[in-house]
Amino acid sequence: MPRRATKIVATLGPASSDPDLLEAMIRGGVNVVRLNFSHGKAQDHVDRARLVREASKRAGREVAIMADLQGPKIRVGKFAEGKVMLEPGMPFVLDASRTEPGDLQGVGLDYKELPRDVKAGDVLLLNDGLIVLNVTAVKGEQVHTTVKLGGELSNNKGINKQGGGLTAPALTAKDMEDIKTAMGLMADYVAVSFPKNATDMEMARQLCNVAGAEYGHKPGLIAKIERAEAIPHLEAILLASDGIMVARGDLAVEVGNAAVPALQKRMIKMAKLHDKVVITATQMMESMITNPVPTRAEVSDVANAVLDGTDAVMLSAETAAGKYPLETVLEMAKICEAAENAEDTSLDGNFKGQFSRIDQSIAMGALFTAHHLGAKAIVAMTESGSTALWMSRHRVHIPIYALTTKLTSQRKMALYRNVRPLLMDTSADRDTALAEAEMHLKNRNIVATGDVYAITCGEPMGSPGGTNMLKICKVG
């Protein structure tokens, strides 16, 4: 079992849908598989989810499945020739009423609300900011612009407004259908695109819980922070979610590239403070879409996210459509491990604030004691995974093994930093369960005779939120 603490999220796509390759990727370090609902039909995702479950079974490792919703399509329409070349100074019209394909004069819009969201003087960024248009006038359904930064503009490229301010709702009719599909395939996490506030996340949770009711399933919710408007509401969004994704692509276009690294650090810190998970995403190993090795800058970027304390680093096109999906995963795993070996793990300064809950105090006590005793492992016997989550918010170089009887909890914990979730049938009797747990660890060569480990559990056994016991054990 790898000693790497940081988890890897890989996007499944045409380049990684071969069963043998997917199995190799899971063995190579993938902990969470992302299904991108912006592409493909519902049945494609159902088939891919089955592929993931089968591959993870063969690899002997449970992985989480994350369904990533498309969100609002804030895009231009299609062009007669598939693309146009825009030159600086040219006039160009974005026309919500246009039905014929676009040309050098202008193009239709997938996002019909644009004329109501912009005014003269606004700046629009197309295709991830590679093309910049200055709005000169809004006439009815037409947004008249002048090209400031030109380049090739092709079909369905995205539109952002500098500084934010597009009114598109976070959840579209398509997303609502996709949530039903995601619950049917028992997705462990649902990522919500472009949420502006906590209400967007609360609505998504309600939809997930209703759609998941017939399967008895409740997923974790991840808010993708990619809009300028989300930044002032960051804390409220975080509290309404189970975690956040630092979605650096769209975010950079709206707030400017230079602001993103500091925002990344702030978001990771805030997520850990509130006991939430955090994924760092976008362009982490971008050059490996076409090259077998990463650039030095990409290595630094991944390592920095690890040193910031992110739970997971994410691969998008690199594994979905790139030439080297397996190599990218292996490289990323190597970088994460090297960065973790260099991080500082002084625990004493980490314990701030008061614990009002017994289970939280026990989790912190286990970390502190295990750290100072030089324990080989920390074991959390947990139903819901909460104890393991709290432990994982602190930097400690002792592996946390979460033993659970629930498969859904095991999969959800696949995203938590430094947590290795294992499934076990525990007896209802405390002493038998503790003996079973030790046997489980010995069989997996996690502990050997003479090793010290810390274990937490609850009495009576099996009640969620009931962790009330910490025991320090020496393997006999």
Summary of the structure (lengths in Angstrom):
residues: 476
radius of gyration: 23.8
end to end distance: 22.9
largest distance: 80.8
contacts: 1678
relative contact order: 0.11
helix: 40%
strand: 25%
